[in-house]
Amino acid sequence: MIKYALNSQQMREIEKLALNSKSDAINLMARAGTEVYNVMVERFKPCKVLIICGSGNNGGDGYVVANLLLKNNWDVKILQVASPKTEQAKYYCQQFKGEIISFKDVCKNLEEAELIVDAIFGIGLSKKVPNDIAKLIKQINEKSKKCIAIDIPSGISATTGEILGDAIKAELTVTFHSKKIGHLLMPGLVNSNEVVVTDIGLPKIKEQKGYIKVNNPNIWKGNIKYPGYLDNKYSRGCLAIIVGQMIGAAIFATHAARKSGCGIVKLFIKKSSNNMYALEPGIILIEYENIHHLLELIEQHKATAILYGPGELKSDTTQENVINLLKLKKKIILDAGAILECTTLSDIIDIGQDVLLTPHEGEFKKSFGDNNKLDKVTRVKNAIDQSKCTILLKGIDTVIGDKDNNIVIQENGCPYLATAGTGDILAGMCGAFMSQGINSSMSAMIATWALSEAAWKIGYGLIAEEIPKMIPKILSVNIS
């Protein structure tokens, strides 16, 4: 099943499809609150709970939870930051027979509470949190109380993941139907922490143009080209990797490409009297004299895709190399120092060329500008428009986008990848898939997902050298 990350408007539209009457709204709220209650019962023993309810439907969900907890003998109080405004929230508020406290009693009750339930704003927040609520949020965060957020931590934009002034830091977030974009993008990803998606009977998503997908094998597993009986090393793809100033980066990329199913990988290195390297037998090293010689050799050696950038520093020579390599009209991955300014890229890339850029945030800002006021998805979309390339913007919340307006967000980002060489591994994996004829967008998705899965399996202390040997296990035919 394809998974989607929704913005607040898309979620509201899905909810409307299930609401034909007042009773539908009341029943939907009951199901939402019951799912939160069920998760709480599974995760926690009965304790002192403070549920903080806002005026909208998120607060209504909180009242449902409070009623269920009270009925089952939990010690529960409600902090009402505003009176309920929707009919269904009023309905469940009136049913609550426990203690409702006011702001003036908040300090004492925060101290006593062992578990906080955040039901203040939910996914509807689109402006900065009011000062009195911001102060409350700071108190909760400072006390480091266990906190469950209903739908999304209050103060996080469900559409962008940004913090709107101040935001709850949840230990657990219980959401409904689908993850929201704000659960997956930083800093919402960190504030949401573990996200449990529950089914409350809303209609399933019918794919629509512009909907953002969550990267998982159901999108791309049919594109992986497993070897057949008639295959040979060249039909399995020939990847040309241009060695930069640090050959180790290119070697990382080579190992990754070979383990990702590429038939043959060839390293092209500038001729020098210092080119004395003890390489593994499977690594083919080819010397070239100048850029024109390099282009001739790439054609002679039947490369089906090119990777340039790992270990390379940005310079006038680098730019000249990129311009000339693009003239070959082959699939190409530009990484690190080979990622040029957007204006240069848009001038030299043909509309039909399949070019993948794999920047981290620092490289992205140098090429496309430092506009931190925009969310990550919007920045990627703008970069695609400017460069005519597929963009893989790396990070714990990697975003991948292409010229057909397909946007995918990574869900299983692994913090253990914050170590040298992992970006080179990712680039090599992308190169392997593109060399086999898989388009840049699918290649980026497969590589990003598999890299994170491998990292989670290796665990703490991961170094880049360990990743390639894990790739075949991750990309088995039993992938699900």
Phi, psi and omega in degrees: 000134177286134178255145181238151171253120187259151169270175186296322181294317179298321179293319179298322180295322178292319178298321181299328180295337181263358186248099177253349182205170177300321180293327176299317181295319179295318180291323178297318178296321178298318180294319180297310180297323179295321178297319178297314179302315181299319178296318179299317181295325178290326189263332190230151171275157178306134184204184178279117185245135172244118179257123183258113188250130173271191187273344186263202183289334175296318174297323177300318176301322179296321178296321177300314178301315181300316179298318180292318179297314181298319179298330182255025168069028170276153176274099188232138173232157176245132168259113183264105182279343176198150179293145181295141182250327181278154183299319182290325176293319177299319182302312183282333175296317181295334180283341185285123182252011178268197185273130174248123183255165180251174181302326184293339180258011190293320185300310180300315184287330173295319179298318184283331185294137176261343181212131178253137171247119182270107177232045187273301187243317185072210190274356186276352185292130180226000179226173184300141179298135178301154187302318182294323178289322178300319178298318178296315179301316178300319179298317180297314181294320181295328180278353177053041178285148171297130186224129174255126177261135175270118178078301176200147180303133180300132183103350177261133174286124179293339184269330185237341184083359182282157175272124181265073181095285176219154183213145176297139172259103187270149170276330183210138175239128177252116182240175190235135173077299183210158171292152176262158179305321181296341175285337190255336181264145175290148357273001179301328179302315181289316181293328179285330182056228180287131180245123176255122179263126182243156181260119178245021173085018178281156180300147177289156183282131168264125187306132177230149178299133180098346176290137181269132180265154173264126185297120174201163187303335181297340178284320195231358188299333178288351181269343181295131184260091177286148184299143175246170184298332184265002181286154169225179187299329181277327176290342177273004176102137176240114182257126174263121177249124179271121183286131176269200183289338178245101187296334181302323180296318179293326178291319173305311182298323179296312178303315182296318181296317180295320180284348179266009173101003178294136183292321180204136179241132180236126178265127179252123186231141180298133183297132182201151178292346182267003183283072178241101184230137174267098184250159176297150184304329183282353180266118182264120182249125183237127181269142175231156185267320181206179186298323180291322176295320179300314181298319179297316182294321180299319178293315181299325184269012170060037178295134177259349175204158183233138171240123178225132175137321181304125180078007182258145176255146182290132180199174177297324179294318178301314180299317179298319179298315180299314181303317182286322179296325179294336179293341179287347178061027177264163172298136185216141174249125177250123185233156171050238186293348180271359178275108186274174176297149186301323182295323178293315181299314183295333180283333189250350182262127177287150184301330183269355182286145179258098184240130179247128173254136184235062183276151161272179187303317182297315179293323179298315182296323179293327183271325188240002177097157184258085180246081183287352179286342180263147178286167188296321179297314180296320179297320178294317178301316179296320180295323177296315179299322183283327190253341185067021183246163165281138183244129171245096181270106190287161178152178176297337178242054183309135176240133180239133179217153180227179186291343178271013178068026172274123179239132180231137176248137178286139182254330189254034181307137187244122181293343178293347180282358180282066179208156188299139172098343184291330175293325177293322176299313180300315180298319178296321177296315177302317180299319179299312183292319179293326179295337180270006176096003177282137184292165188297323182294310178297319179300317180296320180295312181300312183296316182296314180296311183295323179300313180294319178299317178297318181297317178298323180288325178287313174087198185302139180088007179307137168235155189301327182300336184279340189291313185307321183292342179275339188301313181301325179293322180291319185264039178288166180291348180269014183302140184227000000 
